[in-house]
Amino acid sequence: MSNRLNVRTTLTALLVLASSAGTCLAQNDPSKKDTPPAAPAAPAAPAAPAQPASTEKLPSASEIFARYIEVTGGKAAYEKLKSRVSTGTFEMAGMGKAAFTLTQESPNKMAMTIDLPGMGKMVQGNNGTHAWEYSAMTGPRLLEGEELLESNGQSLFNAELYPEKVYTKTEVVGIEKVGDSDAYKVAMTTKGGSTRTAFYDKASGLLVKMTMLQKSQMGEVAIDSITSDYREVDGVKLPFKTTIKINVGPGMEQVMTIEKLTHNTEIAADAFKAPAEVQELIDAKKKDEEKKDAPKTEEPKK
């Protein structure tokens, strides 16, 4: 499991919403002319004989998670880290390159921003109590219900150490190729109800891929993430490159590259403060809750 990957996919859900709003999908395009009927298909070749199932005993999910912690630095190294600031670039075909900043602080605070060319700044945050999204295009929005549970799990700092706080179910379901290497395939269900499948390289123990259905304002979005370029920073190995494939319409590919990463630096007091537009929603929600909780008074009898 990788908390860094989870946080990045949260941002991806925002970007899916924004990019799809400005992307014209090819479905039902009236400019396309009718095409002649296809020639009859050739008879299908006989199916290849089934391969015998592997008799290799699979490790448990907890063993795979423990090995990941070990090969990326060890529990003691993780526990020394209390905050993280990552900056880098984000690229997507047709949208150019933008800079992003991701700020995280123990135990469960997170804020990330990205300036998309032609779309302005997009922000997502969680201050440990409230979670939100905001952009000039979509406006402010509080995350509630399952989306809030997802954000809480993604905002948990050093979540690698606490899979039980993020997932309700984890199970090793097989071995599958990722590129040229074998990887253990781990099926997981988050507390927000999302399903994910993580792939841990058998030889290195590193997380190399994750597939998921990410909950967003658009509904569930299918996402594939490939993590690579692991580098050691303050005793912990972190992936500096994530290639994200979003299966919406014709599909989109995004590449996020970390250029600078620091730990345990001073975090600004307002780093996790909700934007003014979001704070208005928080205040309005609080007033509504106070009205509901207020004791009802009987009208005086005439």
BALOBA-1460 file (C-alpha; in Angstrom, 3 decimals):
// residues 302
<rec num="1" residu="m" x="0.000" y="0.000" z="0.000"/>
<rec num="2" residu="s" x="1.203" y="3.504" z="-0.747"/>
<rec num="3" residu="n" x="-0.327" y="6.600" z="0.776"/>
<rec num="4" residu="r" x="1.533" y="8.789" z="-1.711"/>
<rec num="5" residu="l" x="-0.204" y="6.997" z="-4.550"/>
<rec num="6" residu="n" x="-3.590" y="7.322" z="-2.883"/>
<rec num="7" residu="v" x="-3.200" y="11.061" z="-2.447"/>
<rec num="8" residu="r" x="-2.175" y="11.510" z="-6.056"/>
<rec num="9" residu="t" x="-5.197" y="9.630" z="-7.282"/>
<rec num="10" residu="t" x="-7.398" y="11.910" z="-5.217"/>
<rec num="11" residu="l" x="-6.003" y="14.831" z="-7.163"/>
<rec num="12" residu="t" x="-6.544" y="12.830" z="-10.321"/>
<rec num="13" residu="a" x="-10.267" y="12.611" z="-9.597"/>
<rec num="14" residu="l" x="-10.319" y="16.411" z="-9.556"/>
<rec num="15" residu="l" x="-8.435" y="16.573" z="-12.826"/>
<rec num="16" residu="v" x="-10.731" y="14.040" z="-14.445"/>
<rec num="17" residu="l" x="-13.668" y="16.277" z="-13.632"/>
<rec num="18" residu="a" x="-11.958" y="19.351" z="-15.027"/>
<rec num="19" residu="s" x="-10.471" y="17.816" z="-18.139"/>
<rec num="20" residu="s" x="-13.644" y="15.976" z="-19.090"/>
<rec num="21" residu="a" x="-15.569" y="19.233" z="-18.906"/>
<rec num="22" residu="g" x="-13.325" y="20.641" z="-21.594"/>
<rec num="23" residu="t" x="-12.858" y="17.507" z="-23.669"/>
<rec num="24" residu="c" x="-15.131" y="16.584" z="-26.559"/>
<rec num="25" residu="l" x="-15.560" y="12.833" z="-26.641"/>
<rec num="26" residu="a" x="-15.798" y="11.097" z="-29.975"/>
<rec num="27" residu="q" x="-18.962" y="9.194" z="-29.135"/>
<rec num="28" residu="n" x="-22.000" y="9.934" z="-31.358"/>
<rec num="29" residu="d" x="-20.065" y="12.420" z="-33.500"/>
<rec num="30" residu="p" x="-22.499" y="13.492" z="-36.303"/>
<rec num="31" residu="s" x="-19.589" y="14.398" z="-38.576"/>
<rec num="32" residu="k" x="-18.639" y="10.740" z="-38.884"/>
<rec num="33" residu="k" x="-20.022" y="9.097" z="-42.019"/>
<rec num="34" residu="d" x="-21.573" y="5.672" z="-42.071"/>
<rec num="35" residu="t" x="-19.060" y="2.942" z="-42.778"/>
<rec num="36" residu="p" x="-19.773" y="-0.135" z="-44.880"/>
<rec num="37" residu="p" x="-20.532" y="-3.358" z="-43.008"/>
<rec num="38" residu="a" x="-17.463" y="-5.281" z="-41.986"/>
<rec num="39" residu="a" x="-16.521" y="-8.471" z="-43.785"/>
<rec num="40" residu="p" x="-17.534" y="-11.708" z="-42.063"/>
<rec num="41" residu="a" x="-15.093" y="-12.653" z="-39.363"/>
<rec num="42" residu="a" x="-12.830" y="-15.623" z="-39.910"/>
<rec num="43" residu="p" x="-13.563" y="-18.719" z="-37.828"/>
<rec num="44" residu="a" x="-12.015" y="-18.489" z="-34.400"/>
<rec num="45" residu="a" x="-8.895" y="-20.551" z="-33.796"/>
<rec num="46" residu="p" x="-9.236" y="-23.459" z="-31.380"/>
<rec num="47" residu="a" x="-8.729" y="-22.394" z="-27.788"/>
<rec num="48" residu="a" x="-5.336" y="-23.142" z="-26.316"/>
<rec num="49" residu="p" x="-5.318" y="-25.840" z="-23.667"/>
<rec num="50" residu="a" x="-5.704" y="-24.481" z="-20.170"/>
<rec num="51" residu="q" x="-2.477" y="-24.089" z="-18.204"/>
<rec num="52" residu="p" x="-2.270" y="-25.852" z="-14.867"/>
<rec num="53" residu="a" x="-2.855" y="-23.558" z="-11.908"/>
<rec num="54" residu="s" x="0.215" y="-22.501" z="-9.971"/>
<rec num="55" residu="t" x="0.807" y="-24.457" z="-6.793"/>
<rec num="56" residu="e" x="2.963" y="-21.706" z="-5.292"/>
<rec num="57" residu="k" x="1.809" y="-20.739" z="-1.836"/>
<rec num="58" residu="l" x="0.884" y="-17.062" z="-1.744"/>
<rec num="59" residu="p" x="1.945" y="-14.825" z="1.143"/>
<rec num="60" residu="s" x="-0.727" y="-13.011" z="3.115"/>
<rec num="61" residu="a" x="-1.541" y="-9.347" z="2.478"/>
<rec num="62" residu="s" x="-0.059" y="-8.409" z="5.853"/>
<rec num="63" residu="e" x="3.211" y="-10.148" z="4.919"/>
<rec num="64" residu="i" x="3.368" y="-8.236" z="1.638"/>
<rec num="65" residu="f" x="2.676" y="-4.922" z="3.394"/>
<rec num="66" residu="a" x="5.340" y="-5.699" z="6.019"/>
<rec num="67" residu="r" x="7.885" y="-6.496" z="3.320"/>
<rec num="68" residu="y" x="7.096" y="-3.219" z="1.557"/>
<rec num="69" residu="i" x="7.788" y="-1.317" z="4.778"/>
<rec num="70" residu="e" x="11.052" y="-3.224" z="5.220"/>
<rec num="71" residu="v" x="12.417" y="-2.704" z="1.695"/>
<rec num="72" residu="t" x="11.485" y="0.981" z="1.681"/>
<rec num="73" residu="g" x="13.261" y="1.819" z="4.935"/>
<rec num="74" residu="g" x="11.679" y="0.094" z="7.923"/>
<rec num="75" residu="k" x="9.050" y="1.077" z="10.478"/>
<rec num="76" residu="a" x="11.467" y="3.130" z="12.604"/>
<rec num="77" residu="a" x="12.424" y="5.297" z="9.613"/>
<rec num="78" residu="y" x="8.768" y="5.918" z="8.763"/>
<rec num="79" residu="e" x="7.921" y="6.865" z="12.326"/>
<rec num="80" residu="k" x="10.569" y="9.619" z="12.315"/>
<rec num="81" residu="l" x="8.671" y="11.433" z="9.565"/>
<rec num="82" residu="k" x="5.943" y="13.840" z="10.706"/>
<rec num="83" residu="s" x="5.376" y="15.960" z="7.601"/>
<rec num="84" residu="r" x="6.150" y="15.985" z="3.891"/>
<rec num="85" residu="v" x="6.152" y="18.642" z="1.166"/>
<rec num="86" residu="s" x="6.419" y="17.460" z="-2.444"/>
<rec num="87" residu="t" x="6.716" y="19.742" z="-5.456"/>
<rec num="88" residu="g" x="7.022" y="18.826" z="-9.094"/>
<rec num="89" residu="t" x="5.383" y="18.817" z="-12.493"/>
<rec num="90" residu="f" x="2.201" y="17.423" z="-13.898"/>
<rec num="91" residu="e" x="1.739" y="16.688" z="-17.600"/>
<rec num="92" residu="m" x="-1.245" y="15.609" z="-19.624"/>
<rec num="93" residu="a" x="-1.568" y="15.507" z="-23.400"/>
<rec num="94" residu="g" x="-3.352" y="18.577" z="-24.709"/>
<rec num="95" residu="m" x="-3.110" y="20.429" z="-21.391"/>
<rec num="96" residu="g" x="0.595" y="21.196" z="-21.199"/>
<rec num="97" residu="k" x="2.760" y="21.104" z="-18.085"/>
<rec num="98" residu="a" x="1.846" y="22.519" z="-14.695"/>
<rec num="99" residu="a" x="3.470" y="22.744" z="-11.267"/>
<rec num="100" residu="f" x="1.948" y="21.019" z="-8.254"/>
<rec num="101" residu="t" x="2.465" y="21.145" z="-4.502"/>
<rec num="102" residu="l" x="1.407" y="18.431" z="-2.086"/>
<rec num="103" residu="t" x="1.630" y="19.126" z="1.656"/>
<rec num="104" residu="q" x="1.011" y="16.430" z="4.280"/>
<rec num="105" residu="e" x="1.206" y="16.451" z="8.060"/>
<rec num="106" residu="s" x="0.689" y="13.783" z="10.721"/>
<rec num="107" residu="p" x="-1.734" y="12.451" z="11.662"/>
<rec num="108" residu="n" x="-4.209" y="13.173" z="8.860"/>
<rec num="109" residu="k" x="-3.872" y="16.575" z="7.203"/>
<rec num="110" residu="m" x="-3.357" y="17.104" z="3.492"/>
<rec num="111" residu="a" x="-3.523" y="19.917" z="0.945"/>
<rec num="112" residu="m" x="-2.653" y="19.885" z="-2.721"/>
<rec num="113" residu="t" x="-2.791" y="22.475" z="-5.468"/>
<rec num="114" residu="i" x="-2.134" y="22.489" z="-9.163"/>
<rec num="115" residu="d" x="-2.366" y="25.310" z="-11.707"/>
<rec num="116" residu="l" x="-3.717" y="23.937" z="-14.966"/>
<rec num="117" residu="p" x="-3.068" y="26.016" z="-18.099"/>
<rec num="118" residu="g" x="-6.302" y="27.668" z="-19.149"/>
<rec num="119" residu="m" x="-8.226" y="26.287" z="-16.150"/>
<rec num="120" residu="g" x="-6.654" y="28.016" z="-13.181"/>
<rec num="121" residu="k" x="-5.849" y="26.655" z="-9.735"/>
<rec num="122" residu="m" x="-7.400" y="23.467" z="-8.409"/>
<rec num="123" residu="v" x="-7.255" y="22.666" z="-4.704"/>
<rec num="124" residu="q" x="-8.159" y="19.692" z="-2.559"/>
<rec num="125" residu="g" x="-7.683" y="19.509" z="1.183"/>
<rec num="126" residu="n" x="-8.455" y="17.756" z="4.435"/>
<rec num="127" residu="n" x="-7.850" y="19.457" z="7.776"/>
<rec num="128" residu="g" x="-8.650" y="16.372" z="9.838"/>
<rec num="129" residu="t" x="-12.308" y="17.362" z="10.234"/>
<rec num="130" residu="h" x="-13.512" y="18.600" z="6.860"/>
<rec num="131" residu="a" x="-12.483" y="17.657" z="3.317"/>
<rec num="132" residu="w" x="-13.092" y="19.765" z="0.230"/>
<rec num="133" residu="e" x="-12.452" y="20.470" z="-3.431"/>
<rec num="134" residu="y" x="-12.283" y="23.883" z="-5.065"/>
<rec num="135" residu="s" x="-11.580" y="25.293" z="-8.511"/>
<rec num="136" residu="a" x="-12.680" y="28.371" z="-10.423"/>
<rec num="137" residu="m" x="-14.428" y="26.096" z="-12.918"/>
<rec num="138" residu="t" x="-16.332" y="23.763" z="-10.586"/>
<rec num="139" residu="g" x="-16.621" y="26.004" z="-7.525"/>
<rec num="140" residu="p" x="-16.342" y="24.908" z="-3.855"/>
<rec num="141" residu="r" x="-17.557" y="21.535" z="-2.641"/>
<rec num="142" residu="l" x="-17.455" y="19.721" z="0.696"/>
<rec num="143" residu="l" x="-16.825" y="15.988" z="0.575"/>
<rec num="144" residu="e" x="-19.326" y="13.954" z="2.547"/>
<rec num="145" residu="g" x="-20.347" y="10.347" z="3.018"/>
<rec num="146" residu="e" x="-18.220" y="7.822" z="1.135"/>
<rec num="147" residu="e" x="-16.116" y="10.576" z="-0.447"/>
<rec num="148" residu="l" x="-15.207" y="11.899" z="3.005"/>
<rec num="149" residu="l" x="-14.214" y="8.402" z="4.139"/>
<rec num="150" residu="e" x="-12.017" y="8.088" z="1.032"/>
<rec num="151" residu="s" x="-10.359" y="11.433" z="1.723"/>
<rec num="152" residu="n" x="-9.770" y="10.529" z="5.378"/>
<rec num="153" residu="g" x="-7.971" y="7.352" z="4.328"/>
<rec num="154" residu="q" x="-5.928" y="9.139" z="1.684"/>
<rec num="155" residu="s" x="-4.968" y="11.928" z="4.086"/>
<rec num="156" residu="l" x="-3.628" y="9.540" z="6.741"/>
<rec num="157" residu="f" x="0.096" y="10.251" z="7.003"/>
<rec num="158" residu="n" x="2.346" y="7.175" z="6.766"/>
<rec num="159" residu="a" x="-0.724" y="5.107" z="5.928"/>
<rec num="160" residu="e" x="1.646" y="2.305" z="4.883"/>
<rec num="161" residu="l" x="1.983" y="1.519" z="8.585"/>
<rec num="162" residu="y" x="-1.762" y="1.329" z="9.221"/>
<rec num="163" residu="p" x="-3.577" y="-0.607" z="6.456"/>
<rec num="164" residu="e" x="-6.354" y="-1.491" z="8.905"/>
<rec num="165" residu="k" x="-7.242" y="2.218" z="9.141"/>
<rec num="166" residu="v" x="-7.700" y="2.493" z="5.368"/>
<rec num="167" residu="y" x="-9.015" y="-0.899" z="4.262"/>
<rec num="168" residu="t" x="-11.823" y="-3.127" z="5.442"/>
<rec num="169" residu="k" x="-10.584" y="-6.092" z="3.414"/>
<rec num="170" residu="t" x="-7.261" y="-7.134" z="1.850"/>
<rec num="171" residu="e" x="-6.555" y="-10.390" z="0.048"/>
<rec num="172" residu="v" x="-3.737" y="-11.755" z="-2.121"/>
<rec num="173" residu="v" x="-5.500" y="-13.161" z="-5.175"/>
<rec num="174" residu="g" x="-2.644" y="-14.292" z="-7.408"/>
<rec num="175" residu="i" x="0.497" y="-13.456" z="-9.352"/>
<rec num="176" residu="e" x="0.449" y="-11.348" z="-12.514"/>
<rec num="177" residu="k" x="2.975" y="-9.830" z="-14.888"/>
<rec num="178" residu="v" x="3.627" y="-6.102" z="-14.627"/>
<rec num="179" residu="g" x="5.940" y="-5.334" z="-17.499"/>
<rec num="180" residu="d" x="8.449" y="-8.165" z="-17.585"/>
<rec num="181" residu="s" x="8.292" y="-9.006" z="-13.878"/>
<rec num="182" residu="d" x="5.983" y="-11.086" z="-11.708"/>
<rec num="183" residu="a" x="4.010" y="-9.240" z="-9.062"/>
<rec num="184" residu="y" x="1.745" y="-10.281" z="-6.214"/>
<rec num="185" residu="k" x="-1.814" y="-9.109" z="-6.846"/>
<rec num="186" residu="v" x="-3.582" y="-7.762" z="-3.741"/>
<rec num="187" residu="a" x="-7.319" y="-6.956" z="-3.842"/>
<rec num="188" residu="m" x="-8.403" y="-4.301" z="-1.329"/>
<rec num="189" residu="t" x="-11.612" y="-2.559" z="-0.281"/>
<rec num="190" residu="t" x="-11.415" y="0.870" z="1.350"/>
<rec num="191" residu="k" x="-13.596" y="2.123" z="4.176"/>
<rec num="192" residu="g" x="-15.229" y="4.396" z="1.619"/>
<rec num="193" residu="g" x="-16.273" y="1.366" z="-0.407"/>
<rec num="194" residu="s" x="-13.794" y="1.754" z="-3.287"/>
<rec num="195" residu="t" x="-12.028" y="-1.297" z="-4.681"/>
<rec num="196" residu="r" x="-8.324" y="-1.308" z="-5.507"/>
<rec num="197" residu="t" x="-5.850" y="-3.869" z="-6.724"/>
<rec num="198" residu="a" x="-2.195" y="-3.353" z="-5.833"/>
<rec num="199" residu="f" x="0.714" y="-5.105" z="-7.522"/>
<rec num="200" residu="y" x="3.918" y="-5.671" z="-5.523"/>
<rec num="201" residu="d" x="7.001" y="-6.822" z="-7.417"/>
<rec num="202" residu="k" x="7.987" y="-10.306" z="-6.245"/>
<rec num="203" residu="a" x="11.724" y="-9.632" z="-6.470"/>
<rec num="204" residu="s" x="11.961" y="-6.124" z="-5.007"/>
<rec num="205" residu="g" x="8.856" y="-5.993" z="-2.812"/>
<rec num="206" residu="l" x="8.042" y="-2.523" z="-4.184"/>
<rec num="207" residu="l" x="4.588" y="-1.347" z="-5.186"/>
<rec num="208" residu="v" x="4.734" y="-1.037" z="-8.983"/>
<rec num="209" residu="k" x="1.107" y="-0.671" z="-10.026"/>
<rec num="210" residu="m" x="-2.360" y="-0.015" z="-8.678"/>
<rec num="211" residu="t" x="-5.726" y="-0.209" z="-10.406"/>
<rec num="212" residu="m" x="-8.825" y="1.271" z="-8.847"/>
<rec num="213" residu="l" x="-12.307" y="2.636" z="-9.186"/>
<rec num="214" residu="q" x="-11.937" y="6.143" z="-7.765"/>
<rec num="215" residu="k" x="-15.069" y="7.791" z="-6.361"/>
<rec num="216" residu="s" x="-15.530" y="11.342" z="-7.635"/>
<rec num="217" residu="q" x="-18.278" y="13.873" z="-8.316"/>
<rec num="218" residu="m" x="-18.654" y="12.197" z="-11.730"/>
<rec num="219" residu="g" x="-19.183" y="8.793" z="-10.167"/>
<rec num="220" residu="e" x="-16.655" y="5.970" z="-10.241"/>
<rec num="221" residu="v" x="-13.655" y="6.505" z="-12.506"/>
<rec num="222" residu="a" x="-11.356" y="3.627" z="-13.512"/>
<rec num="223" residu="i" x="-7.698" y="4.506" z="-12.970"/>
<rec num="224" residu="d" x="-4.409" y="2.654" z="-13.495"/>
<rec num="225" residu="s" x="-1.271" y="4.003" z="-11.794"/>
<rec num="226" residu="i" x="2.312" y="2.916" z="-12.429"/>
<rec num="227" residu="t" x="4.868" y="3.962" z="-9.790"/>
<rec num="228" residu="s" x="8.590" y="4.047" z="-10.554"/>
<rec num="229" residu="d" x="11.881" y="5.852" z="-9.929"/>
<rec num="230" residu="y" x="12.102" y="5.020" z="-6.212"/>
<rec num="231" residu="r" x="14.625" y="7.199" z="-4.383"/>
<rec num="232" residu="e" x="15.693" y="7.255" z="-0.752"/>
<rec num="233" residu="v" x="14.894" y="10.447" z="1.158"/>
<rec num="234" residu="d" x="15.586" y="10.644" z="4.903"/>
<rec num="235" residu="g" x="15.842" y="6.868" z="5.163"/>
<rec num="236" residu="v" x="12.626" y="6.026" z="3.260"/>
<rec num="237" residu="k" x="12.335" y="5.073" z="-0.420"/>
<rec num="238" residu="l" x="9.638" y="6.972" z="-2.290"/>
<rec num="239" residu="p" x="8.413" y="6.776" z="-5.917"/>
<rec num="240" residu="f" x="9.292" y="9.980" z="-7.759"/>
<rec num="241" residu="k" x="7.299" y="9.201" z="-10.906"/>
<rec num="242" residu="t" x="3.680" y="8.146" z="-11.290"/>
<rec num="243" residu="t" x="2.076" y="7.477" z="-14.654"/>
<rec num="244" residu="i" x="-1.702" y="7.624" z="-14.353"/>
<rec num="245" residu="k" x="-4.029" y="6.237" z="-17.002"/>
<rec num="246" residu="i" x="-7.635" y="7.388" z="-16.663"/>
<rec num="247" residu="n" x="-10.217" y="5.309" z="-18.468"/>
<rec num="248" residu="v" x="-12.727" y="8.024" z="-19.357"/>
<rec num="249" residu="g" x="-13.979" y="8.282" z="-22.948"/>
<rec num="250" residu="p" x="-10.989" y="7.771" z="-25.249"/>
<rec num="251" residu="g" x="-8.715" y="7.629" z="-22.205"/>
<rec num="252" residu="m" x="-6.162" y="10.055" z="-20.777"/>
<rec num="253" residu="e" x="-2.611" y="9.635" z="-19.523"/>
<rec num="254" residu="q" x="-1.039" y="11.861" z="-16.900"/>
<rec num="255" residu="v" x="2.527" y="11.878" z="-15.616"/>
<rec num="256" residu="m" x="3.392" y="13.322" z="-12.212"/>
<rec num="257" residu="t" x="7.077" y="13.800" z="-11.447"/>
<rec num="258" residu="i" x="8.412" y="14.889" z="-8.073"/>
<rec num="259" residu="e" x="11.307" y="17.304" z="-8.387"/>
<rec num="260" residu="k" x="11.776" y="18.152" z="-4.698"/>
<rec num="261" residu="l" x="10.664" y="16.403" z="-1.531"/>
<rec num="262" residu="t" x="11.363" y="17.429" z="2.060"/>
<rec num="263" residu="h" x="10.407" y="15.967" z="5.444"/>
<rec num="264" residu="n" x="9.844" y="17.474" z="8.885"/>
<rec num="265" residu="t" x="10.071" y="21.055" z="7.650"/>
<rec num="266" residu="e" x="8.008" y="23.803" z="9.243"/>
<rec num="267" residu="i" x="4.497" y="23.820" z="7.811"/>
<rec num="268" residu="a" x="2.719" y="27.168" z="7.509"/>
<rec num="269" residu="a" x="-0.077" y="27.659" z="10.037"/>
<rec num="270" residu="d" x="-2.640" y="28.170" z="7.277"/>
<rec num="271" residu="a" x="-1.434" y="25.318" z="5.042"/>
<rec num="272" residu="f" x="-4.596" y="23.293" z="5.680"/>
<rec num="273" residu="k" x="-7.018" y="26.190" z="5.982"/>
<rec num="274" residu="a" x="-10.075" y="25.891" z="3.771"/>
<rec num="275" residu="p" x="-10.465" y="28.576" z="1.071"/>
<rec num="276" residu="a" x="-12.988" y="31.306" z="1.920"/>
<rec num="277" residu="e" x="-15.525" y="29.861" z="-0.525"/>
<rec num="278" residu="v" x="-15.270" y="26.460" z="1.161"/>
<rec num="279" residu="q" x="-15.386" y="27.974" z="4.651"/>
<rec num="280" residu="e" x="-18.772" y="29.488" z="3.770"/>
<rec num="281" residu="l" x="-20.066" y="25.964" z="3.086"/>
<rec num="282" residu="i" x="-18.587" y="24.701" z="6.372"/>
<rec num="283" residu="d" x="-20.226" y="27.566" z="8.307"/>
<rec num="284" residu="a" x="-23.572" y="26.982" z="6.606"/>
<rec num="285" residu="k" x="-23.426" y="23.269" z="7.404"/>
<rec num="286" residu="k" x="-22.600" y="24.024" z="11.035"/>
<rec num="287" residu="k" x="-25.613" y="26.345" z="11.317"/>
<rec num="288" residu="d" x="-27.889" y="23.706" z="9.832"/>
<rec num="289" residu="e" x="-26.615" y="21.122" z="12.308"/>
<rec num="290" residu="e" x="-27.105" y="23.526" z="15.230"/>
<rec num="291" residu="k" x="-30.700" y="24.140" z="14.158"/>
<rec num="292" residu="k" x="-31.373" y="20.405" z="14.007"/>
<rec num="293" residu="d" x="-29.826" y="19.848" z="17.440"/>
<rec num="294" residu="a" x="-31.539" y="22.823" z="19.105"/>
<rec num="295" residu="p" x="-34.322" y="21.809" z="21.555"/>
<rec num="296" residu="k" x="-37.777" y="22.524" z="20.252"/>
<rec num="297" residu="t" x="-39.853" y="24.979" z="22.293"/>
<rec num="298" residu="e" x="-43.616" y="24.730" z="22.520"/>
<rec num="299" residu="e" x="-45.655" y="27.759" z="21.579"/>
<rec num="300" residu="p" x="-47.513" y="29.304" z="24.526"/>
<rec num="301" residu="k" x="-51.146" y="28.291" z="24.756"/>
<rec num="302" residu="k" x="-53.679" y="31.037" z="24.110"/>
